Amino acid sequence: GLFVYLTGGTKSAYLQFINIPIIISAFFWGAKGGFISAMIAGIILGPFMPLNVSLGIMQNTHNWLIRGAILILTGTIMGYYIKKTEELNREARMRTLTNPITGINNVNKLYDDLESRIKTEGNFRVTLIKLTNISEIERYVNHNYVKDILIGLIKELEHGYGSEGIYSSGLDEIILVTPPECLEQKNTIEYIVKKYYDPIPIEGYTFKLKLKLGVYDYAGGIETPIDIYNRVRMAYEQGEEKVSGIYYYYDKRLEVKRRQMYEIAGSLLNSIKNGELYVVYQPKINIIDNSISGVEALIRWDRGEDTPIGPDVFIRVAEEIGFVGEITKFVLNAIINQMVEWQDKGIHINYAMNITVDELLDDSFISWAKKMIDNKGVDRENIEIEITERVVSHDNEKLLQILQELQEENYKVSIDDFGTGYNSLMSIGEIPFDLLKIDKYFIDRIHRLEIRELVASIIEFTHRVGKTVVAEGVETEEQLNILKEIKCDSVQGYYFSKPLLPHQFEKFHRDFYDMIDMK
């Protein structure tokens, strides 16, 4: 008011500066603060404030009353909307920090709290509980049951630890941030977790959760919240998904291994273009008539001076990055070209290769493969399609239909790694196949009476349904003699030969039959 008086009265444009304290009051104290400050301003600039100080002219009563009312209305409305905006922003912020499914803190809040703990605490423990089969329960049963299970587990944990240090990510991750390990803490978690991987009755259904636990102990040092979260996730990724309730602790070697996997993935994408992949062929020997019945085509990767990577590693990486289809096409193309070349040289054998279920279910891949095979003019009867028993399900009607169609088109179907999956008996009875490959696990133990009798029974039953048996991983003469005794058809393994490059196989083929001729 003094400023307005000194600048000549209410006729001056400086009158508008009165809005500044009103806005400030509304910002800090809301509608009430805006109302009070506007009313005071209206009185100060009202009946006691001249219109023109130098001439001594006072304001018209009507003018200062209207001005006061406008100021009060403006201050009140402004205060209300400023506070309302703050509340909405606060609610929006809370939504970004809360899991909408569980209603508890999410990973964004975890990051904020970890940042604070890093600054204020010397050490703490992060435990991640991964519900590995919760999405299957949601997909095949009911989403509401999943929510009930998850919230029930969270309430149990809150009862033991309080709600401050519990966070969730999506449906399948619960994270605990607790003081460093103590026996009571671990026992509490184990007790709660055990309750949930025992069968849970809900609404007439019984569920059994599969839970894995990853643990990372922060002990000071320069680490970001994202580093900590990633490390506890690396910890739980160890082990098999079907194993439940086991603690996995972070190890620095896990991070090194993950970086190696990224490096492998990047190099693998260019491996075909750079000519680094190649195919080797392991002979299969018919021990009934002493002949070479065929070969299994196996992929290898020549990384030059880089560390060699086995197919069990890079094929898994290829599956994760969606590159396995390109590798399969490369192998099939190499096999078909090799068939043509060896047929011209008088080598007539069967060629086996592994194909994933995803590829068999891919109409475009099957169409491409059949077209290439027909264009090359090779005999379909010489091509064996190997699928791993563990991935075959008797209720996958489309897959079973495709295998049946392949047989009808004269391709051979082989069940690989037989005995290591969950469908062994069903495989013989319901899956269309021509050859059964007994896994190396049984061949390594075939000197034991119970294993020998088991393998003999499998061979006998397979022969009864008119199929052929191949034993994988044969490495000793004792194994070979036992397999001959129990009437196995063919064998494959280092006893006869390791996987060979094409020119090496040609020499093996010549030497094998030369030796037979000499006998």
NUMARDREN-316337 format. One record per residue (C-alpha): x, y, z. Coordinates in steps of 0.1 Angstrom, whole numbers, plus 5000, padded with zeros to 4 digits. Example, Ala and Ser with C-alpha at 12.3 -4.5 7.8 and 13.67 -1.06 7.14 Angstrom:
! residues 2
512349555078
513749895071
END
This chain:
! residues 519
500050005000
502850245008
504450174974
501150264957
500850584978
504450694970
503850634933
500950864931
497850664942
495550414926
495550604893
499050474887
499750144868
501950044898
498649944915
498949604897
501949514918
499449434946
498849104928
502348974937
501748924975
498348784967
499848524943
502548444968
500048394997
497848174974
500847964965
501847895001
498547895019
496047804992
492547954988
492448075024
495748255021
494648404988
491348525003
492848685034
495748865015
493348984988
490849125015
493749305032
494949444999
491349554991
491149745024
494549905021
493750014985
490250104994
488750405013
492050535028
494050534995
493750854973
493050824936
495651104931
497951184960
499351514946
495851664940
494351504971
491551334951
489951034969
488650724951
485050664943
483550414968
482050204940
485550164923
487450044954
484649804964
484649644929
488449624929
488449464964
485849204953
487849124922
491049084942
489348864968
487748644940
491048624921
493148534952
490648274964
490348104929
494048124923
494847964957
492347684951
493747594917
497347614928
496647374957
494547154934
497347144909
499747044936
497446764948
497146634912
500846644907
501346474940
498846204931
500546164897
503846134913
502445874937
501145674907
504545664892
505845524925
503145274931
502444934914
498744964903
498244594907
499544554943
499144904956
502644904970
505845084960
507245004926
510645004910
510745384906
510245414944
512845144949
515345354929
514545664950
514945474983
518045294973
519645634964
518845754999
520145435015
523345444995
524045795010
522945725046
523645355052
526845155051
525344835039
521944665034
520544355017
518244334986
516244024981
514143954950
511443694950
510643584915
507343414908
508343214878
505043054869
502543334879
501943434843
500843084834
498343084863
497043414851
496843304815
495042974820
493043024851
491943374863
493743714867
491943784900
493343464915
496843584906
496143914922
494843744954
497943524955
500343814951
498644044976
498443755001
502243694998
502944075001
500744095033
502743805048
505943995041
504644325054
503644145086
507244025090
509044335077
506644635076
505644805043
508545045040
511044815025
508744615002
508444684965
506844504935
507544494897
504644384876
502944054887
506043844891
508644024912
508744134949
511744314962
512744344999
515344595011
516444495046
519344535070
522344305064
521643935068
520643795101
519443435108
516043545120
515443755088
516343465065
514243215085
511243455082
511543485044
512043105041
508943035062
506743275042
508043155008
507642795018
503942855025
503542984989
505242704971
503242444990
499842404973
497542704978
493742654978
491842944963
488142944952
488142564947
491442564928
494842454941
497942634929
501642564935
503842864929
507442834917
509543094934
513243184930
515143414953
518043634943
520143814970
522544104967
524444254996
525344614992
528544685012
529345045002
531145154971
530145344940
527045184928
523845324913
520345194922
520045054888
523344864893
521944714925
518644614910
520344454880
522644254902
519944114923
518144014891
521243844878
521343644911
517943494907
518543414870
520843134881
519542774884
516542614866
513042774867
511342464879
513442454911
511542654938
512442824970
516242834966
518443134974
520843244947
523543494957
525043744934
528643674923
530843914903
531343634877
527643654868
528244004855
531243904835
529243614820
526343844811
528744084793
530143784774
526643684764
526044034750
529344014731
528443664717
524943794706
526544084688
529043864670
526643594663
524343824642
527243864617
528643514619
526843384587
527743704567
531343674578
531543304569
532343194605
529642924608
530342574594
528842224595
530441904607
529041554603
529141274629
528840924615
526040694626
527040324624
524540044618
525839774641
523439514627
524939504592
528139694599
527539994576
527440374578
523740444581
523940824581
525341134597
524141404621
524841754609
526141974637
526842354636
530142504647
531442854650
534942964640
535543294658
539143324646
541443434675
538443484698
537643234725
535842934711
532142914719
530442574720
527042524702
525342454735
526142824744
525643004712
522542824701
520942924734
521943284728
520543254692
517243144706
517143434730
517843694702
515643524676
518543424653
518143044655
515943034624
518743184603
521142934617
518742644609
518442774573
522142794570
522542434582
519842294560
521242464530
524742324538
523241974542
521341984509
524442104490
526541834507
523941564498
524241654461
528041654462
528241324480
525641154459
527741234429
530641064447
528640754454
528040824491
524440734499
523440794535
520840964557
521341314570
519941424604
519541774617
517941944647
514942164641
513142354668
509442334675
508942694666
510442644632
508242334626
505242554635
506342834612
504542784579
506843014560
509942814572
508442484563
507442614529
510942754522
512642424534
510442194512
510842414482
514642414485
514842044490
512641974460
514542224438
517842044446
516241704437
517441514467
515641214482
513341314511
513840964526
517441054533
516541354555
515941304592
514341584612
515441564648
513241714676
514041704712
511741494733
511541744761
509842004739
507141774726
503741774741
501041524733
498341804734
500042014707
497841904680
499342124653
502841994659
501741634659
499841694627
502941854610
505141554621
502541314606
502441514573
506241514571
506241134575
503641104548
505841314525
508641054531
510741264555
512041074586
511241204621
513741134649
513141194686
516441314701
517641294737
515041024745
514540954782
515541304795
512141464793
508841404810
507041244781
509140934775
506440664775
504040894757
506640964730
506640614718
502840574719
501640904705
504241114687
504841024650
508440914646
510740684627
513940684649
514440694686
517740834699
518640714734
520340984753
524040964763
523040974800
521840614797
524740494775
527240624801
525540404827
524640104806
527039884825
524639904854
522139614852
519039824859
520040074832
520839804807
517439634813
515639964809
517440044776
516739684764
513039724772
512940054752
514639894722
512339584723
509239794725
510440034697
511139744675
507639604681
506139914667
508439894637
510840184646
514540214647
516840284678
520040484678
522340514708
524040844713
527440904729
528940564725
532540594736
533840244747
533939894734
532039774765
529140004756
529139894720
529139524729
526239564754
524239754727
524839474702
523739224727
520439404734
519839454696
520339824692
520139924655
522740204652
525240394674
526740734673
529740864693
533440904697
534140524697
533740534660
534340904652
534041264664
532041504642
534041554609
534541814583
533241704548
536741594535
537441414568
534141224565
534941124529
538140964542
536340804571
533840654546
536540514524
538540374553
535540214570
534540014539
538139934530
538539784564
535339574559
536539454525
539839344540
537939134565
END
